[in-house]
Amino acid sequence: MNRDAEAWPALPLEAWRDTRDTLHMWTQIVGKIRLELTPRLNHWWEVPFYLTSRGLTTTPIPFHDRTFDATFDFIDHLLIFQTSDGRTEMIRLRPRSVADFYQEVLATLHGLGIDVKIWTKPQEVPDPIDFEKDHQHASYDPVAAHRFWRILLRVDTIVKEFRARFIGKASPVHFFWGSFDLAVTRFSGRTATLSPEADLITREAYSHEVSSCGFWPGSGSLTGPAFFSYAFPEPPGFKETRVRPAPAFYSAEFNNFLLLYDDVRLAADPRAIVLEFLQSTYQAAADLGHWEREKLERSGSYGDARNARP
């Protein structure tokens, strides 16, 4: 058993579901501001957040002749806005409705000379409520939020190590506020065939063949966090593949391989078990999808990437 329990704390979904749902909406508000003002990139890479040593950040967002950034600080529990002309404003993270938070975010930006209009309908959630009308989600447990961020920070480090093994096209390791997950995506280099009914988000995100993986706090029948891995398009035989480690399984509900977080945090070596899962599921996608792996992978990528130094 992993004895460093504080490094990999428990986070059952029921213990912080209300906070998770509220924080999800808060991140969507800030994310949509970034989406509105940032030049569009392939696969929506302009919209995610990135881990910092205090929380999640947008990185600089252009606004006329200035830039600004927004950071969710999960140590002091603040949303911090900083501008390139040296101004800083903060909003305390505390129990409050999404509607109230939305209005204060806009008022704070207005005070900084930044006025922006966004589409206020949340994305990628069931039964969305417009931000300005959402008085249902109003919870914030700072202990749970801090714990979630600490887990993300651990995962971010491991997934970046996995990403470094690949020399083909790959996404950054980033946090998507729509699906509320941390993810990285590898590309085969070939375009993908999409259904004519695919929406705009899907057409852009999955224009090319991918193997994608990451970490998700759970939802629906998944009552706790999990590591996930999937392929698009999913090659024949993918879901039947026996991947490693043994606790991993294919979920027909989510069309993903899943490795439950509790199986990781209680393992003797959580880092090793996560890397094994990421590598095994990628290999299944790449081999069954006939990727040109010898051209896409760093030499010695099956070992510990940290052992290879220039």
N, C-alpha and C positions, 0 to 999 in steps of 0.2 A: 504493500500500500504506500502511496505517496504520503510522506509525513509532513510535507510543507503545505498543510491544508490552507493556510492563509494566502499562499501564492495562487491557489486555485480554489477560491471559495465557492460554496454551494450557492445556487441561484435558481431555485424552483420557480416556475412561472407564476404559480398562484400567489407566491409571497410578494410579488411586485407587479402583478398584471396591470393594476390601475396606473401605477407610476409609469410602467412601460408604455402603455397606450397614450398617456398624456405627453410623455417625453417624445414619443414618436411624432405626435402632431406638432410639438414645438420645433423639432428638427425639420419637419416638412416646411414650416413657415420660413425658416432661415434658408433652407435649401431652395425653395422656390424664388426667393430673392436672388440668390446666386444664379439660378437658372435664367432668370429674366435679364440679368445684366452681363452675363459672361458669354463671350463668343462660343458658338457651338463647336464641339469636337465630335469625332467619330465615337460611336458606341456610348454616347452620353457621358464621356469622361470629364466633361466640364462641371458636372453637378455634384459629385460625391464630396464627402468630408474626409479628413485625414486625422489619424491619431497624433496627439501631442503628449508631452509628459505631464499634462494637466487635464486633458480632455479631448475634444473633437473640434477641428477648425475647418473653415472654408478655404483657407489661403486667400491671397489678395483678390478682391473683386473690383473691376474697373468701374469708375463713375466719373464721366467727363474727364477732367484733367487730374483727378485724384484716384486713389484706391482706398479700399477699406477691407477689413476682414472681421469675421465673427467667430468667437471661440466659446464653446460650452466648457466651462471650467468645473470639473467634478471634484475638485479639492475644496475650493472656497464656495462652490455652488453659485456661479455667476454666468450670465451670458455677457461677454465682453466685446464691445465694438471698438476697433482702433482704426484711425484714418492715417493716410500718408502725410497729412499736415499736422500730425502730432496730437490729435484730440482722442480722448478715450471716454466712453460712457459704458455703464454697467447696468444690467438688470438682474436682480436677485432671483435665483431659482428657488421657488417655494410653492406650496400648494395654491393653485389658482387656475381658473378656467382657461381653456385654449383661447376663447374670445378675448378675455382680459389680456392674456399674454400677447396676442396678435396686435391689439391696439397699442400696447406699450412699445412693442418692437417698432411699429410704424412711427409712433411719436418720438422715440429715441433717435431713429434715423433722420426724421425731419429736423430735429434739433441739431443734427450734425450736417445739415444741408443736403441730405440725401432723400429724395422722394421717389418711390417706386411703387408701381401697381403690379399685383400678382394675381394669378388665377387662384382663388381661395378654396377650391375643391380639393381635398386630400386625394392622393393617388395610391393605388395598390393596396387599398384596405376595403373591407366589406362595409356597406352602409355608410359611406362618407358623409360627414357633416361639415358644411362650410365653416372655415375658421371663425368668422365673425359671429356665427350662430352657435358655436360649440360650447355649451355650458355643462355638458355631460362629463367631459374629461377634465379633471381638476385636481389630480393627485400628484404629490411629489415626495418620495421618501429619499432623503439624501444618502442614507446608508446603502440602499439598494442601487441607486444611480452610480455611486462611487464604486460599488462592487462590480457592476456591469462594466464600467470603464476599465477597471483593473484587469478584468478578464480579457477585454478587447486588446489591451496593451500587450498582454502575454501572447495572445493569438496573433496579433500584428507582427510581432518579432518572428514567430515561427513561420508564418505564411510568407514573409519576405525572404526568409532563408530558402523556402521551397521555390519561390519565384526566381531566385538567383541561379537555379540550376538550368534555366531555360534561356536559350539565346534567340529563339524565334520571337515573333511579335507576342507581347504580353501586356496586360493592363498593369497600372499601378495597383498596389494593395489599398483599397479604399472602402469607405463606409457609405453605403447607399441609403439615403434617408427615405426613399420610397418603400423599399422592402425591409429596411431596418436591419441590414446585415453587413458584415465585413467580408469582402470577396476579392479574389484575383482570378483572372481569366487568361488562359493560353489559347493561341490560335494556330490552326494547321497551316494557314496561308491560302486556303481555298474558300471560295464563296459558298454560301449555303442557299438551298432552295427553301423558300418560305411559302406558306399558304397565302393565297390572294386575300384572305380575310384577316391577315395579321395586322394589328394596329401599328401606329407610328412608333411607339416605344419598342415593340418587338422587332419591327423591321430594321430599326437602327441598331439595337442591341445585338441581334443575331443575324446580321448580314453575312457573317462568315462562320465557318465551322469552329467550334470552341470546346474546350474542356475547362469547366469553371468550378471553383471550390471556395469554401469559406466557413463562416461561423454565424449562427442565427440564434436569437434567444428563445425561439419556439413560438408556436401558435397552433390553434385547432387541437388536433389529437396529440400533438407533440407538447407535452407538459413541462418541458425543460429545455435548456439550450442544447444545441447539437452542431457538430461539424457536418458540412454537406459537400457533395460532389456530384456533378452531372455533366452530360455531354449534349451538345446540340449541333446538328441533329443526332439523336441517339442511335448509334449503329446497332444492327441486329446482334443479339446475344449479349448486349451490355448489361441488361438488368439481371441476367442469369449468371454473370461472372462471380466467382468466389473471390472476393477482395479481402485484403488484410487491413487491420487485425481482425481476429475472430468476432468481436462484438459488432462489427459493422454489418449493415444490412441494407437492402434496397427497399425503399418505400414506394409502393405503387400510388399512394395518396399524393406524395409530393414529387414523384418522378426523379428522385435523388437517392444516391447512397447516403446513409446517415451513420454517424458515429456519435453516440450520446456523450454529452459533456461529462456526465457523472462517471462514465466508464473511463474517461481520460483523467479527470482530476484525482481519481482514486488509484490510478496506475502508479507503478514504481517509477516510471520515467514518462511523464506526460508528453514532453517534447518528442520523444522517439515514437510514441504511438500515433501522434498526430501526423508526423512526417510519413510514417508508414502508410497511413490511410490516404493521405494526399497523393503519394507516389503510386500506390497500388491502383487507385481509382483512375488516375491519369493514364497509367499504362493500359488499363482496360479500354479507355476511350480511344487512345492513340493507336493501339494495336488493332482493335476491331474496326477503327475508322481508317486504317491504312495511312496513317501520317508518316511523313518522311523523318522519322525520329533522329536519324544520324545527322541530319542537317539542322535540327531544332534544339538539340540538347547539348549542354556543356559536357565536355569529356569528364567522366568520373561522376556524373550527376547522381548516380544511384547511391553514392556514399554520402558522408557528412560534408556538405559544401564548405564548412568552416575549416576543413583540413587542407583545402586548396588555397594557397597564397601565391600572389604574383612574385 
